[in-house]
């Protein structure tokens, strides 16, 4: 696991088990959604002063790893 991925935490008692950043209640999905809607890193960091640039890169790496898994589809 990369150093960036160590910034992503998953705790059942926090945000219903959604992946979060460094134990904070900032969900990976929320940061990814902001990026998808065109927010810049600078804007996100201004909105969330506790975040660091590496946190945003960790979200992107986490997403890349999640979509990089093969999907098996059962034949009908």
PyMOL commands that set and color helices and strands:
alter all, ss='L'
color gray80, all
select helices_A, chain A and resi 4-7+15-17+28-36+41-47+53-67
alter helices_A, ss='H'
color red, helices_A
select strands_A, chain A and resi 8-9+20-21
alter strands_A, ss='S'
color yellow, strands_A
deselect
rebuild
show_as cartoon
